[in-house]
Amino acid sequence: MKAYKKRALEIYNSGVLRPTDIAKIIIEEGLAKKGVRSVRNNISNWIKNISTDSSKPKKVSKPKEVDADHVTDKPFVLSAWNDEGYMMDIEQYCDHYLLPRHDIKKYKLVSHTGTPFYNIEFYSNEIVEEVDLLKSIDVLLKDIPKVTLAKKPNVLVTDRLIYTDVHVGMDASRSGLAQYSAEWNKDELFKRVRFMVDKAVKNKTSKNIVVDELGDYMDGYNGQTTRGGHALPQNMTNEQSFDNGLTAKMMVAKELSKHWDHVTFNNICEDNHAGSFGYIVNSAFKSLCEVSFDNVEVVNHQKFMNHYFIGSHCHVISHGKDSRNLKFGFKPMLDPKQIEKIDQYLKNENIYAKAEYIEFTKGDSHQYLMDCCTSDDFDYFNVMAFSPSSEWVQTNFKRGRSGFVIQSIDNNSKEKTTTPYWF
């Protein structure tokens, strides 16, 4: 008998009915070292297989007293047979039982038992209580009327501010033991944000400004990347990262809205570090801007590649790496394979017919490189990271440099100025 079975059933008999709640208590008491999911499954099986006395009346309001020594460990499985008697593949299996297919790390069909089933390993073995954070944000703001967005002015020149890879919550110093120890905390984040906004204001050439944030805004959630299995050194909790990340974005919006008649924020929410956490922060940012400013527009992009137009220019924006498919992503140096991928996107979106000048802009590589020659059809632009390099980057590559970029774009000609700023 498992060491914690008797205690688990005692908790059940005391009135705690949910296996997940019982599992958390067991782990907190130090009776089990496995993850919540594994302990929860064992407890669920024990409760399901309790031997009851049919002669005793059933009580609805109180769970039955059980004898832990007479509970058997009978495995509970989800059959791989469908309702028509055919074997389901993993996609059908997930659809049938409402399992998150994208969260499955690996799986194996077990068919030698009486009931075939899939043995599944998820990226995370911890149970996270389901909380609809986006709905909660909307509920908090529902009684506040949204501000009507002012009409965007017609201009001949447009300002553009580009930054990427902020990695809020990242520990870049490891208590001073990193190769090139760098402080990256709330104070440093806000300091750099103020510096960036100040430079943008001093370089103002237009009534309109577009702000592109190209992904990896948050470093990770629960100290993991979007794909899991990759531990990330953190110096903030999830809650602190959320608060500081959202505050930094609101600082930018509040200041820019004072100096430009119209501000557009493009936020990339498909990346390899921030993922859903980044989207939650950006969704809160969008909701706050809608009730706070009449000249700020926020667009949260959830696809790998996205685009928008400024006059005769089309700007295709991407983080450069996604949350699940691209292991290596777009490289700093443009090659034929990458040219083909971008070309297919431009053709699919009919961009060649809509724009005279095309620029593909990405982050991820933490490098500043502008290639206007490899492709005859579009420019290829790598933007440096806003944050200092992580210890992993420091050790595997070099110390690195961080900053942001400001552009002034002539809407109807190929003329544009591009100015990098370094921290």
N, C-alpha and C positions, 0 to 999 in steps of 0.2 A: 504493500500500500504506500502511496506517495506520502511524504512526510507532512504535507500540508492538507491532506484530504480531510482529516478529522476536524481541523480548525475551519476549513472552508464550509463544511456542513454545519458546524456550530454557528457560523455567521449567517448561513442561510436560514437556519431554524430561528435565529434571533429576529428575523424579519427583513433582512437585506436580500432581495430577490434577484436582482440583476447580476448575472455572472461577471460582467465587466467590473461592477462595483466591488464584488467580493474579491476578484483578482487583484485589484489595486490595494485592498487592505492586506491581503496575503503578502504582496511584495513589500509594502511599507513595513510590515512586521518582520521582514527578513526571512520568511519561511520558504521562499522560492526565489531563484536567481534568473529564471527565464523571463522573456518579455511578456507583456500583458496579454498579447494574443494567444500564446501557447497556454498560459495558465488559465485564461478565460475558457478556452476550448475544453480543457480537462474538467473544469468545474461544471461547464454546461453538460458534458457527458454524464458526470456523476449524478447531477440533478435529474436528468432525463431518465436515468436507469434506476431510480429509487424503487425498492420493493415496498409496496404498500399493502395494507390489510384491507381487503374489499369489504369486510364486515363492519368497518368503522366508518361513520358518516364523514363525508368530505367537508372541510372548512374552507370557505372562500377567502375569508379575511385574514387567515393565518397559515403559513406554510406548515406542512406535516413534520412531526418529529421523526428523524431517521436515525438509523444505526449505521455509523460509518463503516463498521466491520462487514456489513452485508451489501455494500455497494460495489458493483463490478466495474472495471474499466473497459467498457465496450466502445470501440471507436465509432465516432459519428462522421459519416462521409456524405458528400453530395454526389449522387449518382451521375455518371457520364452518359447514361441512356436518356434520350429525349422521350417525349410523350408518345411518339410513334414507334419506339423501340429501336431506333438507330443510334449509333455512337456519335456523340457530338465532338467536333474539334474544339480547340481552346477558345476560339472566337465565339462560337455558339454557346459554349459552356459559360463564358463570362456574361453573355447577353441573357442567358436563361436564368442565372442566379444573381444578376445585377452586380457582378464583380468588376472592379476597375482594371480593365485590361492593361492600360498604360503603366499601372503600378506593379505589374508582375515582373520580377527579375528573371525567374526561370520556372519551368514546369515539367512534369513527367506524368504520362498516363500510366496508372496502375491498373492492370487488367487481370492479374492472376487471382484476385479475390472474388468473392461471390458477387459483389457489387463494384463494377469498375468506377474509378474516380480519378481526378487529377490532383497530384501532389504539387502544391503551388508554394513558391517562396516569393514573398513580396519584397520590394526594396526596403521598406521599413517594417519591423516587427512590432512596433508600438501602436496601440489603438489611440487615435486622437478623436476626442468627442467632436461630433459634427456640429459646427457653429457656422451659420451663414453670416459671415462678417459683412459682406456687401449689403445684405438685407438690413443688418443692424445699423450700418452707416446711413442707409436711406431712411430708416425709421427715425433716427436721431434728427435728420434734417427735414423731415416731411412737413413740419409745421412752419418752416422758414421759406418764404416765397423766393423763387429763383429770379435773378436779375435778368431783365431783357438785354440781350447782347446788342451792343451798338453796331451800326453798319460799318463794315470794313472800308477804310478810305481807299480811293484809287490813287496809286502812287507810281512813280517811274523807277524808284529804287527801293529795295527791301533789305533790311538788316536781318542777319541770321546769326544765332548763337548756337554752337554745337559743343556738347560735352558727353562723356560716356564713362562707364566703369567706375562709378562712385564707390561701390562696395561698402555701403554703410554697415557697420558692425564688425568689419574685418580687424583682426589683431595683426598689425604689420611689424610689431616689435618683439613679440614673445618675451615680454618683461625685460627688454634690452638685450636679449641674447641672439636676435636675428643678425645676419651678416651685415646688413646696412639698416640698423634699427631706426624706425620712423614712427613717430606718434600719429595714430589715426583714430581720433575719438570725436566726441561731440564738439568740443571747442575748436579743433582743427577743421572739422567739416564746416562749421559756421563761418570760420575765418576765411576759408577759401571761397565759400559762396559769396560773401561780401566783396571779396577782391574781384571775383568774376563779374558780378553785377556792376561794380564801379567801372571796370574796363568797358563793359558793354555801353554804359551810359556815356562815357567819354568818347566813344567811337560812333555815336548815333548819327545816322545819315538819312533816316527815313521816319515816317509816321507809323510804319508797320515793322514788327519784328517777329521772326519765327524762331522758336527755341526747340532744337532737336536734342532729346536725351536718348542715347542709343543703347540702353540696356545695361544689365548687371548693376542696376542702381543699388539694390540690396545685395549683401554678400552671400547670404544663405538663410535658411530657416531651420531652427533646431541644430545649427552647426553643420548642415549638410547642403550640398548642391542640389539642383532640381532632380537629378537622376539618382540621388542617394548613394551611399557607399563611399563617399569622399568626404572625410571629416575636414572641417574648416576651423582654424583658430579664430575665436570670436572674443571681443571685449565688451559686447553688449548682449543683453537678453533680447528675445524676440520683441518684447514690449518696448524696450528702450530703442531698439533699431527702428521700429515702426514710428514711435513718437519723434525721434530725431530726423529720420528720413522725411517724414511728412512736414515737419517744421521747416527744414531746409528748402523744400520745394515752395512752401508758402512764402518764405522770405524772398525768393526769386520773383514769384508772381506779384507780390505786394509792391516791390520796388520798381519792376519793369512797367507795371500798370500806371505808374505815376508819370512816366516819361514817354510812352508810346501810346498812340491813339488806339492801336489794336495789337494784341499779343496772342500768338498761337503757339501752344505747346504740343509737340509731337513726342509721345513717350513710347518707346519700344518695350513691349511686355513679353516678348518671346525671346528668351535667352537661356544661358546655362547656369547662372547663379541665382538670380532673383526669382524667376518663374512666377508662380501664383502669388507669392509674397509681394513681389514687385507690382503685380497687377492690383493687389489689394491696396497698397500704398497709393498707387496712381489713381485708383477709383475714388479713394477718399479725397485725394487732391482735386480731382475733377468736380466732385460734389461740393467741396468747399469753395472752389473758384466760382461755381455757378451761382452761389448765394452771396458771394462777396464782391465780385467785380462785374462791371458792365462792358468791359473791353478785353476780357480774357477768355479765350477759347481753348479747351483741352481735348486732344484726340489721343486715345489710348489704343495703340496698334497691337493686335494679338497674332498677326501672321509673321512668318519669318522674313519676308520681304514686303515692303509697303512703299507708297510713293505719294507725292503731292506736287502741285504746280505753282511756280512763281512766274507769271508772265509767260515767256517763251521757254523757260527752264523747267525741267522735271527733275526732282530730287528723289532718288530711290534710297530708302534708308533701311538698315538692318543692323542687328547686333553683330552678325557674322557667324554666330553659332547658336543653335537652338536648344530646346530643353530635352530632346529625346533622340533625334535622328542623326545629326551631324557630329561625329566623334571629333573631327579635326576642324571643321568649319572653313570659312574663307581665309585664305592665306594673306599675309601682308603684301606679297608680290603677286600681281595678276598673272594667271597662266591660262592656256587654252581651255582647260576644263571649266574654270571659273567664268571665262568670257562666254562660253556656251550657256551656262546656267543663267547668267544675267541677261544674255541675248534672248533666251526663251521667255523669260519674264517680260521683257520689254515688248516682245511680239505678242504675247498672250494678252497684255494689257493695252495693246495698240498705242504704245507710247511714242514709237517712231513717227506716227502720223500726227501726234498731238504736241510734240515739243521739238524745238530746234537744238536745244542744248541739254544734255543729260549728265547727271553726276550720281554715281553710286557711292554712298557714304556709309562706313561701318566702324564699329569699335572692336572690342574683344582682344585684338593683338597688342594693345598698349603701346602702339607706335604711331608716329606722325609721318605719313608718307602720302604724297600726291602724285599719281601717275596719270598724265594726260596724253600719253603717246602709245602705250601698248595696244589699246583699242582705238580704232578710228571713230567709234560710235558713242563712246561715253568716257568720262573721267572716272578714275578709281581712287577713292580717298579713304585713308586710314586715319582715325582720330586718336590721339594719345589718351591715356587714362586720366581721369580727374583725381583719383586717389594715388597714394604712393604704392610702390610695388609690394606685393605680398612676399612673405619670406620664401615661399616656393619659387616665385619668379626671381627673387634676388639670388637664390642658391643655384637654380638651374640655368639662368641667363645672366643678368647683370642688374645693377642697381636701378636703372631706368629713370625716366623723367616723366613728370605729370603736368597736365595743364588743360587748356580748352582752346577753342577756335572761334574767331569772329569774322564774319563775311559781310561785305556790302555788295549786293547784286543788282546790276542794271537789268531791269525786268525784260527788256526787249532786245538786248544784244548779248554777245558772249562775254562782255566785260564784267569782271567781278574781282574784288580784292579779298585776299584770304590772309588773315593775321593770326599766328599762333601766340598764345600767352602761356608762360611757364611759372610754376610755383617754386 
